[in-house]
């Protein structure tokens, strides 16, 4: 995920809905795929290297669509800050979170981003926290409590580091999203902006991952290579291209609400692909988090 510019208002489009569904399903399936990849490759190396390759792909897509990759003068410091938060913070922390969390739990926590956007927009943009937004935050915290309560105290303490990493990643994306609006980075072409964000955010993570984790290519099985290919071509390239295509054809609110498919696909995908159990607390956390995000998007 990346801090994306606000879309202009557009009429409903069947093709736009198709693009939205493809992006949401692709992002949702990425959670169980990331979790599997951790059994073969370390988190920072896999996420960072896939992100760098995806940035190159998005850059080529931008050029193919006639978008310039030139960054306007004076924007570099702000672009670097936003990219470090929205991309670097998300990519690194969500990868680390999956060490402790199941893919379904990470998907539920990851989709809470709109709730944190509503919260951090108050001090940064002057958008006061309304009663509706406060309710959204309270409901989101209830969803987190449902995750913590599943499996008893020992299990909750065991996955606490993962929950903290996931929440930190979601809050970083929220900060990056709000700062993108504050700094008016949306003036850049969307695909070019996403390509630069991925490059700036993922290059340091890839370097740190390779230096510290020292991943071995021989450790990747054919399924591991397929997972790396999916993360690069589908998560970082196809999904973003489809997302921006959806924003061009749909009202912004419709596109935002459509992303609620992501945790649903993530939870169901984890159950089908990884045989992760669907407990009552998991389903409760998913339902409560979806309600919180829906409230935040209506605020």
N, C-alpha and C positions, 0 to 999 in steps of 0.2 A: 504494500500500500504506500501511497505517496500523497503529499499535500497537493491537492488538485485545485485549479481555479474554479470559481463559481461559473456554472453554465448559464448561458442566456436562456430566457424562457422560450420554449419551443412546443409545438403541438405534439400530441401523442403520435408515435410512429411504430407500426408493427416491426419494422427493421430495427428501430432503436431498442425495442423490448427484447428482440432476439440478441442483439449485442450485449444488453444488460444481463440476460440470463447466462450467456456464455462466460462473461467476466466473473459473475458471482459463483457459478459452478466451478470454474477454474481456480479461483481463489479458495473456495471451500475445500476442494480436493487436495489442495496443497498442504493442508495441515497434517493429514495422515501420511502423505508422501514425505514431508519433512521429518516426521517422527520415525518413519522407517529408515530414512537415510542416516539418522543418528546412530543406527546400529553398525554402520560401516565407515562413516566419515564424521569428523568433529564438526560442531555447529558453526563456528566462525568461518572456517575455511570453506565449507560447502555453501553457506549463505552468501558470503562475501564474493567468492569467485563467480557464482551464478549471477549475482547482481551486476558485477562488472561486465560480464558477457551480455547480460540483458540490456545494459545501458548502451552498448555498442549497437545491438539490434534496434533499439528504439531510435538511436541517432540515425541509423540508416533508413528507418521508416519515416522519420521526419524529413530527411532529405528527399526521399521518394515522393512525399506529398508536397514538396516545394516549400517546406518550412526552413527558415534559417536557424543554424545552431549558434549564431553570434549572440553573445551575452551583452546587453546594453552597458555602457560605461557606468561605473558607480554601483552596480548591482552585485558584484562579486561577493563582498562581505556578507550581505544579507542572504544571498543565495547559498553561501557556504553554511551559515547558521541554520537556515531552514532545512537544508539537506541533511546536515548532521543530526538534527532532531528527528525529522519525519522519516528519513530513510535509515541513517546509521543507528538511531535509537531503536527503531522497530526491528530491523534486520538482526542486529546483534542480540537484543534482549529477548526477542521471541524465540530465536534459536536456542539460547541458554535456558529459557523457560521450559522448553520441551524435554530437557534432561530430567526434570522432576514431574512434569505434567503429562497426562494423556493428551492425545491430539484433540479429542473432543473438548476437554477442559480449556485448552489453549484457544480453540476456536470461539468458545463462549466468551472468554475474557477479551479476546482480540476485537470482537465486534462492539465492545463498549465505547469505542472511540467517540461517537457523536455525543455521548453523555459528558465526556471530559472536555470536548470542544465547547459545549455550552457553559461549562464551569470556568475554563481559563479565558473565555472571551470577555468575561466581566472585567478583570483588571487590565487586560491588554487592549481591548477595543471599546471599553466603556459600556458593554452590553450587560445590563443588570441581570442578576439571577432572579428570574421570576418564580412565582410559586410553582408553575408547571415544571420549570427546569430543576428546582429544588426537589420536586417529587420524583423526577427522572433519576436524579442522583441517589435518592433514598432507595428507589426500587433497584437500581444497579448494585448498590451495596448489599441489598437483600439477596441478589443473585450470587454475589461473591460469597456471602455467608452460607448459602446453600451448598456451594462447592466445598467450602471449608468444613462444613458439617458432615459431608459424606464420608463414610468409612471409619468414623470414630476419631478420637483425639490424636492418636499416634499417626494415623494416615494424614490428618490435617496438618500436623506439624511437619511431616515428611515432605508435603508438597507446597509448604509455605514459601520457600525460596522461588519456586516456579511461578507461583501466583504473583509475588512481588515483581519478578522480572517481567511477566506479561503485562501487569498493570503499568509498570514503568514504561514499557514499550508503547502501550496505548496512549499514555499521557504525553510521551514525546511526539507521537503523531499528531495529537490534538494541538500541542504547542506549535508544531510546524505548520499545521493547517491554518491556525489563527494568524500566525506571523506572515504566512503567504498573503493573506488578505491585508494585513496591516502594512506590509512592505510593497503591496501592489505588484507582486511578481507575476500575477495573472496576465500582465501586459505581454509576457513572452508567449510564443506559440506553445500550445499544450504539450505536444509530443517532445519538443525541444526542451521544455522545462522539466518534464519527467526524465528524459535522458540525462540531463545534467545533474538532477537530484540523485538518480541512481548511481552515477559515476562518482560524484563527490561523497555520497554517503557510504558506498560499498568499497571503494578502493582502500581506505584505511583499515576496514574490517578484514578484507582479503589479505592485506599485508601482515596485519597482526596475527590473523589465524594461521597463515603459512609459517610465520616465524615461531609462534608459540606451540601450535598443535602439531606441526610437521606432518601433514596428511600424506599418505602413501597411495598413489594411484592403483597399486596392485591390490589394495584392500577393497576396491570397488568391484562388486559382482556385476553381471549384466543388468540385473534389476537396479543396482545402485547407479550405474551409468544412465539407465532410463529415467531414474528419479532426478538426477542432475539435469538431464536434458529437459525433463518436464518443468523443473523449477526455472530454467533459463528461458525456454521458448514459450511455455504456456503462462507461467505465473508472471514473469517480468516483461514478456513481449506481447503475446497475444491478448492477455487479459487487459493490459493497459491500453492497447490499441482499440479493443472493443469498448472499454470504459469511456474513452474519449469520444468514440463514435456514438455511443449511447447518449453522452452529454450533449452532443450536437443535435440530437433528434428528439430528446425527451425533456420535459420540465425537470429542473434540478431536484425538486421534492420527490418526483417519481423515481429518479435514478437513485437517490439516497435511500429511499424506502426499499428499493429493489435489492440493495446490498444485504438486507436481512436474510436473504437466501444463503449467505456465506456460512454463518454458524450452523444452520440446519444441514447444509451439505457436508460441512466439516464433521458434525456429530454422527450423521448417518454413514458418511464415508469411513470414519474411523471404526465404526461398528462392523461394516462390511469388509473393509480391507485389512484391518488389524485385529479384528475380533475383540475390540474393546467392549466391555459390558456396558449396557445402558441402565444405570441405576436410577432410582426415583429421584435422588438428589441431582443427578446430571440433567434429567428432563426438567426438573423444577428450576434449576439454574438457567437452562436454555430458555424456558418460557418466560421467566422473570426478566432476564436480560433483554429479550426481544421486546417486551413491554416497555422497559426503560428506554431503549433506543427509539421506539415508536413515539413515546412521550417527548423525548428530546427533539426529535425531528419535527414535531408539531408545534414546539414552543416558539 
